[in-house]
Amino acid sequence: MKILLLAALLALAGCASTGGAGAPPVDVSGADIAKRTLDNGDTVEEYRVSGQLRMVKVTPSQGPAYYMYDRNGDGRMDNDKDGVSPVYWKLYSW
């Protein structure tokens, strides 16, 4: 009985979708991607649309990747009211 229940749960988990949760909050379709590796092993990917920087993905050599976005299209990464640039981590995905 437990095996049947486990099989059913695995089948349902396989059918689950994220509903676009993995999509970035800015439109980077057709973006030119410049990828470079820093001396410490971190990888930086810059996404530019029509020459304008829209998103930066930083993948450290240890730890999860994080993202910085330009939501309003002014060419600068967005800041909070205190001048601190928000950083976004993808915590979970299927």
Secondary structure, DSSP 8 states (H G I E B T S, - for coil): -HHHHHHHHHHHHHH---TTTTS-SS--TT-EEEEEE-TTS-EEEEEEETTEEEEEEEE-SSS--EEEE-SSSSSS----TTS----EE-----
